[in-house]
């Protein structure tokens, strides 16, 4: 795989991880809203299961955030060490 294709794939993965992180944050917000609504309702099943669900999603979010941070750094280092900006410029000029 050539350098620009590899970099493009790495950037795509960074964006997908960002989307995944945002999705997990939205799930946490929804779970929190249900938990708050259930304060008045007092459903025992929700009281029992929602905290565990919330914790698992929160743990997943932490894992995703760590992977995203590491992979973004790796992508930036790859870009720098392979002079991707210059390669893109060359490609744009028709090589």
WOZI-V736529 format. One record per backbone hydrogen bond with DSSP energy under -1.0 kcal/mol. NH is the residue of the N-H (numbers start at 1). CO is the residue of the C=O. Records with the same first field share a line. If there is no record, write none. Layout:
NH: CO / CO
This chain:
6: 2
7: 3
8: 4
9: 5
10: 6
11: 7
12: 8
13: 9
14: 10
15: 11
16: 12
17: 13
18: 14
19: 15
20: 16
21: 17
22: 18
23: 19
24: 20
25: 21
26: 22
27: 23
28: 24
29: 25
30: 26
31: 27
32: 28
33: 29
34: 30
35: 31
36: 32
37: 33
38: 34
39: 36
41: 37
42: 38
47: 43
48: 44
49: 45
50: 46
53: 49
54: 50
55: 51
56: 52
57: 53
58: 54
59: 55
60: 56
61: 57
62: 58
63: 59
64: 60
65: 61
66: 62
67: 63
68: 64
69: 65
70: 66
71: 67
72: 68
73: 69
74: 70
75: 71
76: 72
77: 73
78: 74
79: 75
80: 76
81: 77
82: 78
83: 80
84: 79
87: 83
88: 84
89: 85
90: 86
91: 87
92: 88
93: 89
94: 91
95: 90
